[in-house]
Amino acid sequence: MSELILKARRAIRFLFYKDIPIKDQTYISKILNNDELELLFWKMSKADRHHSLEVLNRTYKRTQNVDLLKLSLLHDIGKSISEYSWVFRILAELKIVTNRKAYNYLNHEDIGYDLLKENISNDEIAKYYFENLLTTKNEILDKTDF
């Protein structure tokens, strides 16, 4: 599917996200299995939490690797440092907006890694994030993050 169509579908979904049902909240808690990780997850915007849950569900269909499932929930935690409207996200990705906020949005994965290193006592999680998202994007995550 073309990049533009994927971004348009995501922008439309952005408008309709609701609170995550209790059943899914319990599922998220079970996957993360760590209070520090849960805190970072719940700091994300409603839209980013929903998107991460969608990525988790698509990833689970391909693998039950617990670390990759955690990563699917945490891959956008770097976006939690600011609010980004769907219009802003599109303008930033098209390089129409080029301010510091746009830079942070476009580099949210690096910021997420910093958040993990600063807030999580388990270094293995940050290492896995670095190796499977920043160094080389995990093949499964690459196919499920849309």
PERAWO-V514017 format. One record per residue. N is the residue number from 1. RES is the residue in three letters. SS is DSSP state (2 for helix, 1 for strand, 0 for the rest). PHI is phi in whole degrees, 0 to 359 (999 if undefined). D_LAST is the distance of its C-alpha to the last C-alpha in whole Angstrom. Layout:
# PERAWO-V514017
n | res | ss | phi | d_last
N | RES | SS | PHI | D_LAST
N | RES | SS | PHI | D_LAST
This chain:
# PERAWO-V514017
n | res | ss | phi | d_last
1 | MET | 0 | 999 | 10
2 | SER | 0 | 292 | 11
3 | GLU | 2 | 303 | 9
4 | LEU | 2 | 296 | 11
5 | ILE | 2 | 295 | 10
6 | LEU | 2 | 300 | 6
7 | LYS | 2 | 293 | 8
8 | ALA | 2 | 294 | 11
9 | ARG | 2 | 297 | 9
10 | ARG | 2 | 294 | 7
11 | ALA | 2 | 296 | 11
12 | ILE | 2 | 293 | 13
13 | ARG | 2 | 300 | 11
14 | PHE | 2 | 307 | 12
15 | LEU | 2 | 288 | 16
16 | PHE | 2 | 246 | 16
17 | TYR | 0 | 295 | 15
18 | LYS | 0 | 240 | 19
19 | ASP | 0 | 297 | 20
20 | ILE | 0 | 285 | 19
21 | PRO | 0 | 300 | 21
22 | ILE | 2 | 305 | 24
23 | LYS | 2 | 303 | 23
24 | ASP | 2 | 287 | 19
25 | GLN | 2 | 298 | 21
26 | THR | 2 | 295 | 23
27 | TYR | 2 | 299 | 21
28 | ILE | 2 | 300 | 19
29 | SER | 2 | 299 | 22
30 | LYS | 2 | 295 | 23
31 | ILE | 2 | 292 | 20
32 | LEU | 2 | 290 | 21
33 | ASN | 0 | 49 | 25
34 | ASN | 0 | 196 | 26
35 | ASP | 2 | 299 | 27
36 | GLU | 2 | 294 | 26
37 | LEU | 2 | 292 | 22
38 | GLU | 2 | 298 | 22
39 | LEU | 2 | 300 | 24
40 | LEU | 2 | 296 | 21
41 | PHE | 2 | 300 | 18
42 | TRP | 2 | 284 | 20
43 | LYS | 0 | 280 | 21
44 | MET | 0 | 290 | 17
45 | SER | 0 | 293 | 17
46 | LYS | 2 | 304 | 16
47 | ALA | 2 | 295 | 13
48 | ASP | 2 | 291 | 12
49 | ARG | 2 | 296 | 14
50 | HIS | 2 | 298 | 12
51 | HIS | 2 | 301 | 8
52 | SER | 2 | 297 | 10
53 | LEU | 2 | 295 | 12
54 | GLU | 2 | 298 | 9
55 | VAL | 2 | 297 | 8
56 | LEU | 2 | 303 | 11
57 | ASN | 2 | 296 | 12
58 | ARG | 2 | 291 | 10
59 | THR | 2 | 294 | 11
60 | TYR | 2 | 300 | 15
61 | LYS | 0 | 291 | 15
62 | ARG | 0 | 255 | 15
63 | THR | 0 | 201 | 17
64 | GLN | 0 | 248 | 19
65 | ASN | 0 | 298 | 19
66 | VAL | 2 | 300 | 20
67 | ASP | 2 | 295 | 19
68 | LEU | 2 | 290 | 16
69 | LEU | 2 | 296 | 15
70 | LYS | 2 | 298 | 17
71 | LEU | 2 | 299 | 14
72 | SER | 2 | 296 | 11
73 | LEU | 2 | 280 | 13
74 | LEU | 2 | 256 | 14
75 | HIS | 0 | 298 | 12
76 | ASP | 0 | 250 | 12
77 | ILE | 2 | 298 | 16
78 | GLY | 2 | 295 | 17
79 | LYS | 2 | 285 | 16
80 | SER | 2 | 286 | 18
81 | ILE | 2 | 281 | 21
82 | SER | 0 | 203 | 21
83 | GLU | 0 | 265 | 20
84 | TYR | 0 | 231 | 17
85 | SER | 0 | 289 | 17
86 | TRP | 2 | 294 | 14
87 | VAL | 2 | 294 | 17
88 | PHE | 2 | 300 | 18
89 | ARG | 2 | 301 | 14
90 | ILE | 2 | 295 | 14
91 | LEU | 2 | 296 | 18
92 | ALA | 2 | 293 | 17
93 | GLU | 2 | 293 | 14
94 | LEU | 0 | 275 | 17
95 | LYS | 0 | 64 | 19
96 | ILE | 0 | 280 | 21
97 | VAL | 0 | 257 | 22
98 | THR | 0 | 229 | 23
99 | ASN | 0 | 278 | 25
100 | ARG | 2 | 299 | 24
101 | LYS | 2 | 298 | 22
102 | ALA | 2 | 295 | 19
103 | TYR | 2 | 301 | 20
104 | ASN | 2 | 298 | 19
105 | TYR | 2 | 299 | 16
106 | LEU | 2 | 290 | 15
107 | ASN | 0 | 247 | 17
108 | HIS | 2 | 297 | 15
109 | GLU | 2 | 291 | 15
110 | ASP | 2 | 295 | 19
111 | ILE | 2 | 295 | 20
112 | GLY | 2 | 299 | 18
113 | TYR | 2 | 298 | 20
114 | ASP | 2 | 299 | 23
115 | LEU | 2 | 298 | 23
116 | LEU | 2 | 296 | 23
117 | LYS | 2 | 298 | 26
118 | GLU | 2 | 279 | 27
119 | ASN | 2 | 244 | 27
120 | ILE | 0 | 244 | 27
121 | SER | 0 | 282 | 30
122 | ASN | 0 | 268 | 28
123 | ASP | 2 | 294 | 28
124 | GLU | 2 | 297 | 26
125 | ILE | 2 | 294 | 23
126 | ALA | 2 | 297 | 22
127 | LYS | 2 | 297 | 23
128 | TYR | 2 | 297 | 21
129 | TYR | 2 | 303 | 18
130 | PHE | 2 | 300 | 20
131 | GLU | 2 | 287 | 20
132 | ASN | 2 | 253 | 17
133 | LEU | 2 | 228 | 14
134 | LEU | 2 | 270 | 17
135 | THR | 2 | 289 | 19
136 | THR | 0 | 218 | 17
137 | LYS | 0 | 293 | 13
138 | ASN | 0 | 307 | 14
139 | GLU | 2 | 303 | 13
140 | ILE | 2 | 291 | 12
141 | LEU | 2 | 298 | 9
142 | ASP | 2 | 299 | 8
143 | LYS | 2 | 272 | 7
144 | THR | 2 | 252 | 6
145 | ASP | 0 | 267 | 4
146 | PHE | 0 | 218 | 0
